[in-house]
Amino acid sequence: MARLKARALQRQPLPRRDPNVYVMTSNGFEKAIDVERRRR
């Protein structure tokens, strides 16, 4: 069910600053906020 939710979120262009937006990374689906924190 989490995958379907992530797909639905990917279809909608949502602001990346939203903590509930998931992004597809090499590790799988992760929250955009966690990805941004790792980059810094």
Residue pairs with C-beta under 8 A, 6 or more apart in sequence:
2 29
3 29
5 22
6 22
6 24
6 29
9 20
9 21
9 22
10 22
10 24
14 21
15 21
16 23
16 32
16 36
17 32
17 33
18 32
19 31
19 32
19 33
20 31
21 31
21 32
22 29
22 30
22 31
22 32
23 29
23 30
23 31
23 32
23 35
25 35
